[in-house]
């Protein structure tokens, strides 16, 4: 799948320190608080869905930066 392929590519391209997550809660919980998440997701419903999913696991003071277009 895309997560595994991206992690494998990072390893092949110089053993880059990349960790892949398939579970949004596990991803959010892996970030040191206060959390800062920068994302690049297609505008509209896709980004709205990602924000909705992630905010379920965020705390007050955590931050999401939407860098998509």
mmCIF file of the C-alpha atoms, coordinates in Angstrom:
data_MODEL
# 
_entry.id   MODEL 
# 
loop_
_atom_site.group_PDB 
_atom_site.id 
_atom_site.type_symbol 
_atom_site.label_atom_id 
_atom_site.label_alt_id 
_atom_site.label_comp_id 
_atom_site.label_asym_id 
_atom_site.label_entity_id 
_atom_site.label_seq_id 
_atom_site.pdbx_PDB_ins_code 
_atom_site.Cartn_x 
_atom_site.Cartn_y 
_atom_site.Cartn_z 
_atom_site.occupancy 
_atom_site.B_iso_or_equiv 
_atom_site.pdbx_formal_charge 
_atom_site.auth_seq_id 
_atom_site.auth_comp_id 
_atom_site.auth_asym_id 
_atom_site.auth_atom_id 
_atom_site.pdbx_PDB_model_num 
ATOM 1  C CA . UNK A 1 1  ? 0.000   0.000  0.000  1.00 0.00 ? 1  UNK A CA 1 
ATOM 2  C CA . UNK A 1 2  ? 1.018   3.666  -0.202 1.00 0.00 ? 2  UNK A CA 1 
ATOM 3  C CA . UNK A 1 3  ? 2.308   3.936  3.370  1.00 0.00 ? 3  UNK A CA 1 
ATOM 4  C CA . UNK A 1 4  ? 4.587   0.912  3.067  1.00 0.00 ? 4  UNK A CA 1 
ATOM 5  C CA . UNK A 1 5  ? 5.783   1.987  -0.394 1.00 0.00 ? 5  UNK A CA 1 
ATOM 6  C CA . UNK A 1 6  ? 6.652   5.492  0.834  1.00 0.00 ? 6  UNK A CA 1 
ATOM 7  C CA . UNK A 1 7  ? 8.573   4.201  3.848  1.00 0.00 ? 7  UNK A CA 1 
ATOM 8  C CA . UNK A 1 8  ? 10.457  1.726  1.629  1.00 0.00 ? 8  UNK A CA 1 
ATOM 9  C CA . UNK A 1 9  ? 11.289  4.489  -0.863 1.00 0.00 ? 9  UNK A CA 1 
ATOM 10 C CA . UNK A 1 10 ? 12.659  6.705  1.925  1.00 0.00 ? 10 UNK A CA 1 
ATOM 11 C CA . UNK A 1 11 ? 14.880  3.843  3.069  1.00 0.00 ? 11 UNK A CA 1 
ATOM 12 C CA . UNK A 1 12 ? 16.087  3.203  -0.493 1.00 0.00 ? 12 UNK A CA 1 
ATOM 13 C CA . UNK A 1 13 ? 16.840  6.889  -1.060 1.00 0.00 ? 13 UNK A CA 1 
ATOM 14 C CA . UNK A 1 14 ? 19.211  7.254  1.848  1.00 0.00 ? 14 UNK A CA 1 
ATOM 15 C CA . UNK A 1 15 ? 17.721  5.515  4.860  1.00 0.00 ? 15 UNK A CA 1 
ATOM 16 C CA . UNK A 1 16 ? 15.697  8.628  5.703  1.00 0.00 ? 16 UNK A CA 1 
ATOM 17 C CA . UNK A 1 17 ? 14.120  8.728  9.195  1.00 0.00 ? 17 UNK A CA 1 
ATOM 18 C CA . UNK A 1 18 ? 10.517  8.213  8.130  1.00 0.00 ? 18 UNK A CA 1 
ATOM 19 C CA . UNK A 1 19 ? 7.843   6.319  10.053 1.00 0.00 ? 19 UNK A CA 1 
ATOM 20 C CA . UNK A 1 20 ? 4.560   5.393  8.392  1.00 0.00 ? 20 UNK A CA 1 
ATOM 21 C CA . UNK A 1 21 ? 1.216   5.186  10.156 1.00 0.00 ? 21 UNK A CA 1 
ATOM 22 C CA . UNK A 1 22 ? -2.031  3.607  9.013  1.00 0.00 ? 22 UNK A CA 1 
ATOM 23 C CA . UNK A 1 23 ? -3.993  4.444  12.151 1.00 0.00 ? 23 UNK A CA 1 
ATOM 24 C CA . UNK A 1 24 ? -4.709  8.163  12.748 1.00 0.00 ? 24 UNK A CA 1 
ATOM 25 C CA . UNK A 1 25 ? -4.864  7.790  16.525 1.00 0.00 ? 25 UNK A CA 1 
ATOM 26 C CA . UNK A 1 26 ? -1.501  6.022  16.597 1.00 0.00 ? 26 UNK A CA 1 
ATOM 27 C CA . UNK A 1 27 ? -0.051  8.786  14.409 1.00 0.00 ? 27 UNK A CA 1 
ATOM 28 C CA . UNK A 1 28 ? -1.350  11.614 16.612 1.00 0.00 ? 28 UNK A CA 1 
ATOM 29 C CA . UNK A 1 29 ? -0.232  9.870  19.803 1.00 0.00 ? 29 UNK A CA 1 
ATOM 30 C CA . UNK A 1 30 ? 3.302   9.485  18.391 1.00 0.00 ? 30 UNK A CA 1 
ATOM 31 C CA . UNK A 1 31 ? 3.799   13.274 18.309 1.00 0.00 ? 31 UNK A CA 1 
ATOM 32 C CA . UNK A 1 32 ? 5.240   15.150 21.294 1.00 0.00 ? 32 UNK A CA 1 
ATOM 33 C CA . UNK A 1 33 ? 2.778   17.589 22.900 1.00 0.00 ? 33 UNK A CA 1 
ATOM 34 C CA . UNK A 1 34 ? 1.875   20.259 22.066 1.00 0.00 ? 34 UNK A CA 1 
ATOM 35 C CA . UNK A 1 35 ? 1.419   18.650 18.662 1.00 0.00 ? 35 UNK A CA 1 
ATOM 36 C CA . UNK A 1 36 ? 2.077   20.454 15.392 1.00 0.00 ? 36 UNK A CA 1 
ATOM 37 C CA . UNK A 1 37 ? 0.896   18.732 12.230 1.00 0.00 ? 37 UNK A CA 1 
ATOM 38 C CA . UNK A 1 38 ? 1.670   20.107 8.767  1.00 0.00 ? 38 UNK A CA 1 
ATOM 39 C CA . UNK A 1 39 ? -0.310  18.460 5.997  1.00 0.00 ? 39 UNK A CA 1 
ATOM 40 C CA . UNK A 1 40 ? -0.620  18.761 2.255  1.00 0.00 ? 40 UNK A CA 1 
ATOM 41 C CA . UNK A 1 41 ? -3.982  17.329 1.258  1.00 0.00 ? 41 UNK A CA 1 
ATOM 42 C CA . UNK A 1 42 ? -6.147  18.152 -1.749 1.00 0.00 ? 42 UNK A CA 1 
ATOM 43 C CA . UNK A 1 43 ? -8.530  21.027 -1.018 1.00 0.00 ? 43 UNK A CA 1 
ATOM 44 C CA . UNK A 1 44 ? -12.217 20.465 -0.343 1.00 0.00 ? 44 UNK A CA 1 
ATOM 45 C CA . UNK A 1 45 ? -13.723 17.276 1.025  1.00 0.00 ? 45 UNK A CA 1 
ATOM 46 C CA . UNK A 1 46 ? -10.396 15.381 1.244  1.00 0.00 ? 46 UNK A CA 1 
ATOM 47 C CA . UNK A 1 47 ? -8.758  17.934 3.567  1.00 0.00 ? 47 UNK A CA 1 
ATOM 48 C CA . UNK A 1 48 ? -11.963 18.413 5.537  1.00 0.00 ? 48 UNK A CA 1 
ATOM 49 C CA . UNK A 1 49 ? -12.080 14.656 6.134  1.00 0.00 ? 49 UNK A CA 1 
ATOM 50 C CA . UNK A 1 50 ? -8.470  14.485 7.302  1.00 0.00 ? 50 UNK A CA 1 
ATOM 51 C CA . UNK A 1 51 ? -8.943  17.430 9.667  1.00 0.00 ? 51 UNK A CA 1 
ATOM 52 C CA . UNK A 1 52 ? -12.130 15.878 11.055 1.00 0.00 ? 52 UNK A CA 1 
ATOM 53 C CA . UNK A 1 53 ? -10.355 12.561 11.617 1.00 0.00 ? 53 UNK A CA 1 
ATOM 54 C CA . UNK A 1 54 ? -7.269  14.035 13.283 1.00 0.00 ? 54 UNK A CA 1 
ATOM 55 C CA . UNK A 1 55 ? -9.097  16.482 15.556 1.00 0.00 ? 55 UNK A CA 1 
ATOM 56 C CA . UNK A 1 56 ? -10.778 13.562 17.336 1.00 0.00 ? 56 UNK A CA 1 
ATOM 57 C CA . UNK A 1 57 ? -7.364  12.761 18.840 1.00 0.00 ? 57 UNK A CA 1 
ATOM 58 C CA . UNK A 1 58 ? -5.929  16.260 19.397 1.00 0.00 ? 58 UNK A CA 1 
ATOM 59 C CA . UNK A 1 59 ? -5.809  18.253 22.640 1.00 0.00 ? 59 UNK A CA 1 
ATOM 60 C CA . UNK A 1 60 ? -6.385  21.971 23.215 1.00 0.00 ? 60 UNK A CA 1 
ATOM 61 C CA . UNK A 1 61 ? -3.239  23.787 22.083 1.00 0.00 ? 61 UNK A CA 1 
ATOM 62 C CA . UNK A 1 62 ? -2.397  21.293 19.333 1.00 0.00 ? 62 UNK A CA 1 
ATOM 63 C CA . UNK A 1 63 ? -2.102  22.761 15.835 1.00 0.00 ? 63 UNK A CA 1 
ATOM 64 C CA . UNK A 1 64 ? -2.893  21.637 12.298 1.00 0.00 ? 64 UNK A CA 1 
ATOM 65 C CA . UNK A 1 65 ? -1.371  23.609 9.409  1.00 0.00 ? 65 UNK A CA 1 
ATOM 66 C CA . UNK A 1 66 ? -3.094  23.019 6.074  1.00 0.00 ? 66 UNK A CA 1 
ATOM 67 C CA . UNK A 1 67 ? -0.482  23.677 3.420  1.00 0.00 ? 67 UNK A CA 1 
ATOM 68 C CA . UNK A 1 68 ? -2.542  22.321 0.545  1.00 0.00 ? 68 UNK A CA 1 
ATOM 69 C CA . UNK A 1 69 ? -4.098  24.390 -2.187 1.00 0.00 ? 69 UNK A CA 1 
# 
